[in-house]
């Protein structure tokens, strides 16, 4: 196998600095800034037995199937990957026979031995006037080019060594279209680029081994920036950093800044609360990038002040919103950022955060009522939580609690900048008063219908989220919320629905599984309540969960098994944030 290594392998600290070969069915092979990756995941919960070049321009699209061949027949090989290189190897470990590495963000280099060919194929084989992949030989560059209707991009194949054979060039309709690399017994190498209408012909600036080393160094520098504290006690730190690094795309389409997508599987968007957790993970070591992550949805704030539900390359959705955790996130970002935000940055954040807050106060309150409401569970981010079973349009305790924190942050920021602060402080006190008078029963916080006032179920962990208010809550309410959190706690962390609830579902999305954002908010709220030991336990259990099961979108609360999308960035980000906080506390407290 190749002796090329990624940055950090020559350290001797063990798993803290190594990232063992990973399964690309779980985590796509990609590069920071790239809109393409290699993965067998070709659609929602759809996994092929073939690796594909997948693009996230205009959504997830499997553009090319990569099929190794030996002696003119499909080769039975397996895949292994690390941050710098993906390899096809024999089942018995011999190899690699074909190697892949990113030469920057837009170019994939592929290199093969003489005994193994690789066929780059149109996976569907059907071309209509408006769908599919067309293949032609470009006479200017002397290179075969695939064009994809779905992505609106071209994929140029430049031969650097050896030869290629084009099959089906210029053919329309239903017919095989492919480029066969190698197959004549000689080593071969090509570059595959994702491009628009025209770019100068590709010229290799470095040999393949140097391309691998450069990618390794790029990830190594990123890892050192986001997790310099890593140790044997944080064995998943390198994998978490890779999930973030590999899911990062360059500015493109509606994303005007470098963006960490939620995944380079099918959840390839930026939702308007997910981004906050990614920003927090980047803040200590990459503060500029963290601020960009925080501000991404604010680039599409509408005239009412609302943030979009989600943003991706080719769409901005406004049919829902997401919860206003941004004040909470901003305070944490500033507390841990590797540099102070400038006055100009703070003024911009103040104005945007103020408009977002006014949206809730001006457009999401029933006249005469102090507590704003959600239109649907999707607005809360807890799409199908049991809190929304009885009513969809509800005044919810988590929403009120988030707004209290956001209004408090705005009041403090306005005062810091010499702006009017009294209105924010007055609204903060009004919303807090209404939360305690109207949504606290003395035994639980409830959501209620915004029209009929009918109370919701109280079994969801969502109803315990006012714990984020900490000392602002009466002692009795704090005690009840702490007890509620304990009732949700499993060996892996806080389930979103108690295991003994009749509404609990193992794979019920927000009706049972453990999620990173709810864990992060609960853990922080427990600390604000002075429940340090319980907060430490929540953190430890979730970190152990990620170390055992990776960075899935959510987890089975009974078994800890990863569910749904298996390379979710906010899960990796929360692991990094909790681990960093834990390591900082250990450093302060010392070995005793």
PLY file of the C-alpha trace (Angstrom):
ply
format ascii 1.0
element vertex 592
property float x
property float y
property float z
element edge 591
property int vertex1
property int vertex2
end_header
0.00 0.00 0.00
1.02 3.61 -0.42
3.47 5.00 2.08
2.14 8.54 1.73
0.80 9.75 5.07
-1.36 12.61 6.23
-0.14 15.35 8.51
0.15 14.18 12.09
0.78 10.47 11.49
4.41 10.84 12.41
3.34 12.01 15.84
3.36 9.22 18.38
0.33 10.27 20.42
-1.89 7.51 19.03
-5.54 7.88 18.00
-5.73 11.51 19.07
-3.58 12.46 16.10
-4.43 9.64 13.70
-7.49 9.18 11.58
-7.69 5.54 10.64
-9.06 4.65 7.21
-12.79 5.32 7.27
-15.78 3.87 5.49
-16.94 6.15 2.67
-20.45 4.75 3.08
-20.45 6.64 6.38
-18.31 9.69 5.56
-17.82 10.92 1.97
-14.30 11.38 0.63
-13.99 15.09 -0.10
-11.85 18.18 0.28
-12.45 21.53 1.92
-14.00 23.90 -0.61
-15.11 21.21 -3.04
-18.68 20.81 -4.27
-17.87 17.23 -5.34
-17.01 14.09 -3.41
-16.61 10.34 -3.86
-19.28 8.25 -2.17
-21.63 5.32 -2.78
-24.47 7.39 -1.27
-26.41 8.49 -4.34
-29.70 9.71 -2.84
-31.77 9.90 0.33
-31.05 6.65 2.20
-29.80 5.21 -1.11
-26.41 3.47 -1.08
-24.92 1.94 -4.23
-22.36 -0.86 -4.36
-20.31 1.42 -6.64
-18.45 4.59 -5.81
-19.73 7.69 -7.59
-18.48 11.15 -8.21
-21.25 13.12 -6.53
-21.87 16.84 -7.00
-23.85 19.09 -4.66
-24.44 21.83 -7.21
-28.24 22.09 -7.63
-28.71 19.34 -5.03
-27.16 15.90 -4.63
-26.46 14.29 -8.00
-24.46 11.15 -8.71
-22.75 12.31 -11.91
-20.35 9.47 -12.71
-20.05 5.88 -11.56
-16.45 4.76 -10.96
-16.18 1.06 -11.83
-12.82 -0.75 -11.59
-12.16 -3.55 -14.08
-9.57 -6.31 -14.43
-9.21 -8.28 -17.62
-12.28 -6.58 -19.03
-14.48 -7.70 -16.13
-15.75 -5.88 -13.02
-13.11 -6.10 -10.30
-14.12 -7.21 -6.80
-12.32 -4.54 -4.77
-13.06 -2.70 -1.56
-12.54 0.94 -0.64
-10.59 2.63 2.10
-9.98 6.31 2.62
-8.25 8.79 4.86
-8.36 12.60 4.61
-5.76 12.71 1.82
-6.45 9.68 -0.34
-9.04 7.08 -1.32
-7.89 3.65 -2.47
-9.45 0.63 -4.16
-7.75 -2.42 -2.66
-8.09 -6.18 -2.93
-10.32 -7.96 -0.42
-7.23 -9.61 1.08
-5.60 -6.21 1.63
-3.28 -6.23 -1.40
-3.17 -2.95 -3.22
-3.94 -0.23 -3.81
-4.91 -0.84 -7.43
-6.50 2.59 -8.01
-5.91 5.75 -5.96
-7.82 9.05 -5.81
-6.81 12.39 -4.33
-8.08 15.95 -4.59
-5.84 18.44 -6.33
-7.50 21.46 -4.74
-11.24 21.89 -4.55
-12.35 21.33 -8.14
-10.08 18.58 -9.46
-9.89 14.89 -8.65
-6.72 13.03 -9.59
-7.05 9.29 -10.29
-4.09 6.97 -10.70
-4.07 3.24 -11.48
-1.71 0.30 -11.82
-1.40 -1.46 -15.11
-3.51 -4.44 -14.04
-6.58 -2.36 -13.12
-8.69 -0.17 -15.38
-11.33 2.28 -14.19
-14.49 3.05 -16.10
-16.07 6.49 -15.58
-19.66 5.91 -16.62
-22.92 7.76 -16.93
-24.79 5.90 -14.15
-28.24 6.25 -15.73
-27.39 5.75 -19.39
-30.40 7.79 -20.49
-30.16 11.23 -22.08
-33.21 13.36 -22.91
-33.34 17.00 -24.00
-33.66 18.00 -20.33
-32.13 15.23 -18.22
-29.09 13.01 -18.08
-25.41 13.13 -18.95
-23.96 13.75 -22.41
-20.44 12.70 -23.43
-18.36 14.20 -26.20
-14.71 14.50 -27.20
-13.61 18.14 -26.99
-11.36 18.79 -30.00
-9.81 21.89 -28.40
-8.54 20.20 -25.26
-8.34 16.71 -26.79
-10.26 15.47 -23.74
-13.53 13.62 -23.20
-16.12 15.76 -21.41
-19.32 14.74 -19.62
-22.03 17.40 -19.27
-24.77 17.03 -16.66
-28.20 18.61 -17.01
-28.83 18.05 -13.30
-25.80 19.97 -12.04
-25.41 22.33 -14.99
-21.67 21.58 -14.95
-19.10 19.85 -17.11
-16.70 17.10 -16.06
-13.52 17.10 -18.14
-11.20 14.09 -18.14
-7.58 14.96 -18.91
-5.15 12.10 -19.46
-1.83 12.69 -17.69
-0.32 9.25 -18.25
-1.39 6.23 -20.25
-4.45 6.15 -22.47
-8.23 6.25 -22.33
-11.04 4.92 -24.50
-14.28 6.82 -24.99
-17.48 4.81 -25.40
-20.71 6.39 -26.64
-19.34 9.88 -27.33
-21.95 11.99 -29.11
-24.69 9.40 -28.62
-28.15 10.49 -27.56
-31.05 8.66 -25.93
-30.51 5.44 -23.99
-27.00 4.13 -24.57
-23.87 3.43 -22.50
-21.58 6.43 -22.19
-18.22 6.00 -20.47
-14.51 6.68 -20.46
-12.25 3.67 -19.80
-8.98 4.56 -18.13
-6.10 2.13 -18.52
-6.70 -1.50 -19.29
-3.64 -1.92 -21.53
-1.30 -3.14 -18.80
0.37 0.23 -18.35
0.08 2.64 -15.39
-2.34 5.49 -15.99
-3.37 8.79 -14.44
-6.07 11.35 -15.20
-7.54 14.53 -13.77
-11.33 14.99 -13.56
-12.51 18.58 -13.15
-15.91 20.04 -12.36
-16.19 23.24 -14.38
-18.59 25.59 -16.13
-18.50 26.48 -19.81
-14.78 26.94 -20.34
-11.44 26.75 -18.58
-7.90 26.49 -19.89
-6.76 22.91 -20.35
-5.59 21.18 -17.18
-1.83 20.99 -16.62
-0.52 19.02 -13.68
1.49 21.25 -11.35
2.62 18.41 -9.09
3.05 14.62 -9.23
0.38 12.46 -7.63
2.36 11.81 -4.44
2.75 15.54 -3.89
-0.98 16.07 -4.46
-1.66 13.54 -1.70
0.87 15.18 0.62
-0.61 18.64 -0.02
-4.13 17.42 0.82
-2.78 15.74 3.95
-1.07 18.94 5.06
-4.23 21.00 4.42
-6.29 18.75 6.65
-3.54 18.54 9.24
-3.43 22.34 9.54
-7.22 22.45 9.91
-7.14 19.74 12.58
-4.49 21.62 14.51
-6.61 24.78 14.33
-9.92 23.33 15.48
-8.65 20.71 17.95
-5.21 21.67 19.30
-6.33 20.30 22.67
-6.91 16.75 21.41
-5.47 13.87 23.39
-5.99 10.18 24.06
-9.08 11.24 26.03
-10.72 12.64 22.84
-10.23 9.83 20.31
-12.89 11.08 17.87
-11.51 14.61 17.48
-9.72 13.96 14.19
-12.77 12.26 12.66
-15.02 15.12 13.81
-12.68 17.68 12.29
-12.66 15.74 9.02
-16.46 15.66 8.89
-16.47 19.48 9.11
-13.49 20.01 6.78
-14.80 17.69 4.07
-18.34 19.13 4.17
-17.10 22.68 3.61
-17.79 24.22 0.19
-16.43 27.31 -1.50
-18.75 30.29 -2.07
-21.15 29.42 -4.86
-24.74 29.98 -5.91
-26.75 31.45 -3.04
-23.95 30.77 -0.57
-21.86 33.92 -0.68
-19.39 32.70 1.96
-17.45 29.53 2.51
-20.08 27.25 4.03
-20.12 24.11 6.13
-23.00 22.07 4.73
-24.81 19.84 7.16
-23.52 16.90 5.15
-22.16 15.85 1.79
-24.74 13.10 1.80
-28.32 14.18 1.07
-28.59 16.79 3.86
-26.46 19.14 1.77
-27.88 22.46 2.99
-27.31 25.09 5.64
-30.32 25.30 7.97
-30.78 28.44 10.02
-29.90 26.99 13.38
-27.54 24.15 12.44
-24.96 26.73 11.35
-24.70 28.10 14.90
-23.24 24.86 16.26
-20.70 24.68 13.44
-19.69 28.27 14.14
-19.09 27.44 17.81
-16.78 24.55 16.93
-14.68 26.80 14.68
-14.62 29.87 16.93
-11.49 29.22 19.03
-9.14 28.27 16.19
-10.77 29.72 13.06
-12.68 32.81 14.26
-13.04 34.38 10.80
-14.57 31.20 9.43
-16.77 30.93 12.52
-18.19 34.40 11.97
-18.91 33.52 8.35
-20.81 30.41 9.45
-22.80 32.46 11.94
-23.73 35.08 9.34
-24.58 32.76 6.43
-28.40 32.79 6.80
-28.38 36.51 7.60
-27.25 37.11 4.00
-30.82 36.14 3.03
-32.76 37.90 5.80
-36.02 39.20 4.34
-37.73 42.57 4.83
-39.57 41.32 7.93
-36.28 40.35 9.56
-36.93 36.61 9.19
-34.13 34.23 8.38
-34.73 31.57 5.73
-35.41 28.02 6.73
-32.41 26.83 4.69
-29.93 27.90 2.05
-28.04 25.80 -0.45
-26.35 26.27 -3.79
-29.49 26.82 -5.81
-32.37 27.54 -3.44
-33.35 29.69 -0.50
-36.44 28.42 1.34
-38.66 30.74 3.36
-41.64 28.46 4.02
-40.45 27.86 7.59
-38.00 29.54 9.92
-35.79 28.08 12.64
-35.60 28.87 16.38
-33.85 32.07 17.50
-30.86 30.47 19.24
-28.60 33.08 17.65
-28.27 35.29 20.69
-27.27 32.26 22.76
-24.80 31.25 20.05
-23.33 34.74 19.68
-22.60 35.00 23.39
-20.82 31.64 23.34
-18.97 32.48 20.14
-17.63 35.71 21.61
-16.62 33.92 24.81
-14.44 31.39 22.99
-13.40 33.13 19.75
-9.71 33.25 18.99
-9.95 37.00 18.50
-12.37 39.73 19.62
-14.94 40.82 17.07
-14.30 44.29 15.71
-16.69 47.16 16.34
-17.73 47.07 12.70
-18.49 43.35 12.95
-20.44 43.85 16.16
-22.49 46.67 14.64
-23.40 44.46 11.70
-24.33 41.58 13.99
-26.37 43.90 16.23
-28.47 45.16 13.34
-29.09 41.73 11.86
-29.80 40.09 15.19
-32.09 42.96 16.09
-34.11 42.57 12.89
-34.36 38.79 13.47
-35.62 39.40 17.00
-38.16 42.01 15.88
-39.54 39.45 13.43
-40.60 37.28 16.35
-41.88 40.19 18.40
-43.74 41.97 15.59
-44.94 39.14 13.37
-45.23 36.03 15.53
-47.28 37.29 18.50
-51.03 37.21 18.76
-52.15 40.80 19.46
-52.15 41.39 23.19
-49.98 38.35 23.94
-46.33 38.51 24.99
-45.16 35.01 23.95
-44.43 34.42 20.24
-45.51 31.27 18.46
-44.34 28.67 15.97
-46.43 27.83 12.90
-45.24 24.22 12.82
-42.74 21.91 14.49
-40.38 22.64 11.60
-40.07 26.24 12.87
-38.68 24.91 16.12
-36.20 22.59 14.44
-37.88 19.70 16.31
-40.05 18.86 13.31
-42.24 16.05 14.67
-41.74 16.45 18.43
-44.65 15.23 20.50
-45.07 18.82 21.71
-46.81 19.51 18.38
-49.15 16.50 18.40
-52.22 18.34 19.71
-51.65 21.68 18.03
-49.24 22.84 15.33
-49.43 26.60 15.87
-48.20 26.94 19.44
-46.67 29.35 21.90
-43.78 27.24 23.03
-41.59 27.51 26.14
-38.33 26.89 24.29
-39.09 29.77 21.91
-39.78 32.16 24.77
-36.61 31.06 26.57
-34.44 31.54 23.47
-35.91 35.01 22.95
-35.22 36.00 26.54
-31.57 35.09 26.04
-31.43 36.80 22.64
-33.01 39.98 23.98
-30.56 39.98 26.87
-27.62 39.64 24.47
-29.04 42.44 22.32
-29.48 44.72 25.32
-25.88 44.12 26.36
-24.55 44.55 22.84
-26.54 47.76 22.30
-25.15 49.20 25.52
-21.62 48.17 24.51
-22.03 49.97 21.18
-23.72 53.04 22.61
-27.05 52.13 21.00
-30.50 52.28 22.67
-30.76 49.26 24.95
-33.84 49.93 27.11
-36.37 48.54 24.62
-34.53 45.23 24.36
-34.34 44.98 28.15
-38.05 45.77 28.53
-39.05 43.15 25.95
-36.76 40.63 27.66
-38.49 41.15 30.98
-41.96 41.01 29.39
-41.29 37.72 27.59
-39.74 36.17 30.69
-42.70 37.26 32.81
-45.16 35.81 30.29
-43.21 32.54 30.06
-43.45 32.07 33.82
-47.03 33.28 34.19
-48.59 31.65 31.15
-46.54 28.55 30.20
-45.40 27.35 33.64
-47.99 25.23 35.45
-46.00 24.77 38.64
-45.25 21.22 37.53
-44.01 21.65 33.96
-43.58 24.08 31.10
-46.24 23.59 28.44
-46.79 24.77 24.91
-50.28 26.05 24.16
-52.28 26.63 21.02
-51.83 30.20 19.82
-55.59 30.46 19.12
-57.37 28.18 21.58
-54.81 28.02 24.41
-55.01 24.23 24.57
-51.96 22.77 26.30
-49.60 20.36 24.56
-48.11 17.12 25.74
-45.23 17.76 28.14
-43.24 14.57 27.62
-40.83 15.92 24.96
-37.37 17.10 25.97
-38.34 20.27 24.06
-40.40 21.33 27.08
-37.29 21.17 29.26
-35.30 23.60 27.10
-36.12 26.64 29.30
-33.31 25.20 31.43
-31.06 27.39 29.23
-32.30 30.36 31.28
-30.42 29.08 34.32
-30.53 31.45 37.26
-33.27 33.55 35.63
-35.70 30.77 36.52
-37.31 30.42 39.93
-35.64 27.74 42.01
-38.71 25.50 41.87
-38.82 25.61 38.08
-35.12 24.87 37.89
-35.57 21.81 40.11
-38.42 20.50 37.97
-36.43 20.99 34.74
-33.37 19.27 36.18
-35.56 16.34 37.20
-37.07 16.27 33.70
-33.62 16.10 32.12
-32.74 13.18 34.41
-35.90 11.45 33.24
-34.71 11.71 29.63
-31.14 10.64 30.32
-29.97 7.34 28.83
-26.50 5.78 28.90
-25.84 7.68 25.65
-27.31 11.06 26.54
-30.69 12.80 26.70
-33.40 11.15 24.58
-35.87 13.56 22.98
-38.75 11.46 24.31
-38.44 9.33 27.48
-37.83 5.64 26.86
-40.93 4.75 28.89
-43.20 7.18 27.04
-45.97 5.57 24.96
-45.02 8.08 22.26
-41.37 6.99 22.13
-40.02 5.63 18.81
-36.50 4.20 18.36
-36.12 5.80 14.92
-38.75 8.48 15.41
-36.65 11.51 14.51
-37.52 13.95 17.35
-39.73 11.41 19.14
-36.95 9.53 20.93
-33.53 9.64 19.29
-30.63 11.59 20.77
-29.59 14.72 18.90
-26.52 16.94 19.14
-28.24 20.37 19.36
-30.65 19.40 22.11
-27.72 17.89 24.02
-25.64 21.05 23.64
-28.46 23.31 24.81
-29.36 21.08 27.76
-25.72 20.74 28.83
-25.24 24.50 28.78
-28.50 25.09 30.62
-27.54 22.67 33.38
-24.32 24.61 33.92
-26.29 27.86 34.08
-28.45 26.22 36.75
-25.38 25.24 38.77
-25.92 21.52 38.05
-22.26 20.98 37.16
-22.02 17.27 37.90
-25.10 16.49 35.80
-23.84 18.72 32.98
-20.51 16.88 33.08
-22.36 13.57 32.85
-24.46 14.70 29.86
-21.29 15.85 28.10
-19.41 12.64 28.86
-22.23 10.38 27.69
-22.68 12.22 24.41
-18.95 12.24 23.75
-18.81 8.48 24.36
-21.76 8.08 22.00
-19.90 9.85 19.17
-16.72 7.92 19.88
-18.67 4.66 19.59
-21.07 5.49 16.74
-19.62 8.37 14.75
-21.40 11.56 13.76
-24.83 10.55 12.56
-27.73 12.97 12.26
-29.23 11.36 15.37
-28.88 8.19 17.45
-31.04 5.38 18.75
-31.46 6.27 22.43
-31.52 2.62 23.52
-28.58 1.21 21.55
-26.56 4.28 20.59
-26.69 3.24 16.92
-26.27 6.07 14.41
-29.42 6.91 12.43
-30.24 8.71 9.18
-27.48 10.79 7.57
-24.22 9.38 8.91
-21.86 12.34 8.43
-23.68 15.28 10.00
-21.61 18.33 10.77
-23.53 19.72 13.74
-23.00 16.39 15.49
-19.27 16.60 14.84
-19.30 20.26 15.89
-21.05 19.58 19.20
-18.58 16.78 19.93
-15.68 19.17 19.28
-17.24 21.90 21.40
-18.01 19.61 24.34
-14.59 17.97 24.12
-12.81 21.34 23.95
-14.77 22.62 26.95
-13.96 19.43 28.87
-10.26 19.67 28.07
-10.19 23.35 29.11
-11.82 22.50 32.43
-9.34 19.69 33.00
-6.46 22.05 32.29
-7.79 24.56 34.84
-8.60 21.97 37.49
-5.38 20.05 37.08
-4.89 16.30 37.46
-6.63 16.27 40.83
0 1
1 2
2 3
3 4
4 5
5 6
6 7
7 8
8 9
9 10
10 11
11 12
12 13
13 14
14 15
15 16
16 17
17 18
18 19
19 20
20 21
21 22
22 23
23 24
24 25
25 26
26 27
27 28
28 29
29 30
30 31
31 32
32 33
33 34
34 35
35 36
36 37
37 38
38 39
39 40
40 41
41 42
42 43
43 44
44 45
45 46
46 47
47 48
48 49
49 50
50 51
51 52
52 53
53 54
54 55
55 56
56 57
57 58
58 59
59 60
60 61
61 62
62 63
63 64
64 65
65 66
66 67
67 68
68 69
69 70
70 71
71 72
72 73
73 74
74 75
75 76
76 77
77 78
78 79
79 80
80 81
81 82
82 83
83 84
84 85
85 86
86 87
87 88
88 89
89 90
90 91
91 92
92 93
93 94
94 95
95 96
96 97
97 98
98 99
99 100
100 101
101 102
102 103
103 104
104 105
105 106
106 107
107 108
108 109
109 110
110 111
111 112
112 113
113 114
114 115
115 116
116 117
117 118
118 119
119 120
120 121
121 122
122 123
123 124
124 125
125 126
126 127
127 128
128 129
129 130
130 131
131 132
132 133
133 134
134 135
135 136
136 137
137 138
138 139
139 140
140 141
141 142
142 143
143 144
144 145
145 146
146 147
147 148
148 149
149 150
150 151
151 152
152 153
153 154
154 155
155 156
156 157
157 158
158 159
159 160
160 161
161 162
162 163
163 164
164 165
165 166
166 167
167 168
168 169
169 170
170 171
171 172
172 173
173 174
174 175
175 176
176 177
177 178
178 179
179 180
180 181
181 182
182 183
183 184
184 185
185 186
186 187
187 188
188 189
189 190
190 191
191 192
192 193
193 194
194 195
195 196
196 197
197 198
198 199
199 200
200 201
201 202
202 203
203 204
204 205
205 206
206 207
207 208
208 209
209 210
210 211
211 212
212 213
213 214
214 215
215 216
216 217
217 218
218 219
219 220
220 221
221 222
222 223
223 224
224 225
225 226
226 227
227 228
228 229
229 230
230 231
231 232
232 233
233 234
234 235
235 236
236 237
237 238
238 239
239 240
240 241
241 242
242 243
243 244
244 245
245 246
246 247
247 248
248 249
249 250
250 251
251 252
252 253
253 254
254 255
255 256
256 257
257 258
258 259
259 260
260 261
261 262
262 263
263 264
264 265
265 266
266 267
267 268
268 269
269 270
270 271
271 272
272 273
273 274
274 275
275 276
276 277
277 278
278 279
279 280
280 281
281 282
282 283
283 284
284 285
285 286
286 287
287 288
288 289
289 290
290 291
291 292
292 293
293 294
294 295
295 296
296 297
297 298
298 299
299 300
300 301
301 302
302 303
303 304
304 305
305 306
306 307
307 308
308 309
309 310
310 311
311 312
312 313
313 314
314 315
315 316
316 317
317 318
318 319
319 320
320 321
321 322
322 323
323 324
324 325
325 326
326 327
327 328
328 329
329 330
330 331
331 332
332 333
333 334
334 335
335 336
336 337
337 338
338 339
339 340
340 341
341 342
342 343
343 344
344 345
345 346
346 347
347 348
348 349
349 350
350 351
351 352
352 353
353 354
354 355
355 356
356 357
357 358
358 359
359 360
360 361
361 362
362 363
363 364
364 365
365 366
366 367
367 368
368 369
369 370
370 371
371 372
372 373
373 374
374 375
375 376
376 377
377 378
378 379
379 380
380 381
381 382
382 383
383 384
384 385
385 386
386 387
387 388
388 389
389 390
390 391
391 392
392 393
393 394
394 395
395 396
396 397
397 398
398 399
399 400
400 401
401 402
402 403
403 404
404 405
405 406
406 407
407 408
408 409
409 410
410 411
411 412
412 413
413 414
414 415
415 416
416 417
417 418
418 419
419 420
420 421
421 422
422 423
423 424
424 425
425 426
426 427
427 428
428 429
429 430
430 431
431 432
432 433
433 434
434 435
435 436
436 437
437 438
438 439
439 440
440 441
441 442
442 443
443 444
444 445
445 446
446 447
447 448
448 449
449 450
450 451
451 452
452 453
453 454
454 455
455 456
456 457
457 458
458 459
459 460
460 461
461 462
462 463
463 464
464 465
465 466
466 467
467 468
468 469
469 470
470 471
471 472
472 473
473 474
474 475
475 476
476 477
477 478
478 479
479 480
480 481
481 482
482 483
483 484
484 485
485 486
486 487
487 488
488 489
489 490
490 491
491 492
492 493
493 494
494 495
495 496
496 497
497 498
498 499
499 500
500 501
501 502
502 503
503 504
504 505
505 506
506 507
507 508
508 509
509 510
510 511
511 512
512 513
513 514
514 515
515 516
516 517
517 518
518 519
519 520
520 521
521 522
522 523
523 524
524 525
525 526
526 527
527 528
528 529
529 530
530 531
531 532
532 533
533 534
534 535
535 536
536 537
537 538
538 539
539 540
540 541
541 542
542 543
543 544
544 545
545 546
546 547
547 548
548 549
549 550
550 551
551 552
552 553
553 554
554 555
555 556
556 557
557 558
558 559
559 560
560 561
561 562
562 563
563 564
564 565
565 566
566 567
567 568
568 569
569 570
570 571
571 572
572 573
573 574
574 575
575 576
576 577
577 578
578 579
579 580
580 581
581 582
582 583
583 584
584 585
585 586
586 587
587 588
588 589
589 590
590 591
